[in-house]
């Protein structure tokens, strides 16, 4: 997987298509997530520990279908 750096630090995965994607960026104390189709709307903010727990879950296969 590669990432594409968007303006203002937003990162989009190469697995996403151009119209349907979740983007993220690192902010002080955590990570912000937004819908790329609605970049001017509210974001969701996760603390460092919440984001690390999410990434660990992804790596452990907890979200596999």
N, C-alpha and C positions, 0 to 999 in steps of 0.2 A: 504494500500500500504506500502511496505517496500522498502528500498533502499539497494543496494549492493555497498560498497565502493571499488572503483578500485584504482590501484596504482596512486600516485601523486594527490590524492584528487578527482578524477573523480567519479561521482555517477551515477549509472544506476538503473532505476526503476525495481521492480520485475515484472511489467506488460510487460516488453520487452522480446523478445526472444533472444537467444544467438547471432543471426547474423544480427539483424536489430534493431538498437537502437540509440537514441540520449542520450548522456551523458552530464553532467554539473559539474562544480566545481566553488566554490566561490574564487574569486581573489580580490585583493585590488581595491575597488571602484566599484565592480560589479560581474558579473557572465560570465563565458566562456562556450560555448556550442560547441560540436563536434559530428561528425558522428562516431560511434563506429567501423564501418567497415573500416574507413580510419583515424585512430588516429594520423597519422603523417602529415596529411594535415591541412590546415588552420582551425582556430576556428572562431566562431562569438562571439564577446564580447558585453555584454549589461551592461549599467550603473545600479546602484542600483535602481534608480527610474523607468527605463524601465522594469527591472525584476519584481519589485513590481506591476507595472501596468499589466504585463502579468499574474502574479499569481492571482491578483484580478479578471481579466477577466475570467480565468479558473474557479475560485470559483463561479463567477456569472453566469456561464453557457454560456458565450458569444461564445464559440467554439464548443458547442454541435451540432451534426449533426441531 
